[in-house]
Amino acid sequence: MPVKVKICGVRTPAIIEEAAKTGADFIGLVLFPKSPRHLELEEARVLAAIARGKIGTVAVLVDPDDELVAGVAERVRPDLIQLHGNETPER
């Protein structure tokens, strides 16, 4: 299986451009308030829109409730959602 590369904690369009130019597969958008790389939902939406068609997007969520997952899926529209925390396999 080929390795996929994600540049995580992306906060600017310049990082998106550089990640795409250098061959990364995904950028990670962190939606976790305790992270120093935290993005608000609207910031993540704008960055995902900039990335669309250039590089894949991953929304990184820590122990999210259903409302946050749904909001991210609807507004940010990432290619993937990464759940980090205490989720069960069923989740």
Buried (B, 14 or more C-beta within 10 A) or exposed (E): EEEEEBBBBBBEEEBBBBBBEEEBBBBBBBBBEEEEBBBEBEBBBBBBEBBBEEBBBBBBBBEBEEEBBEBBEEBBBBBEBBBEEEEEEEE
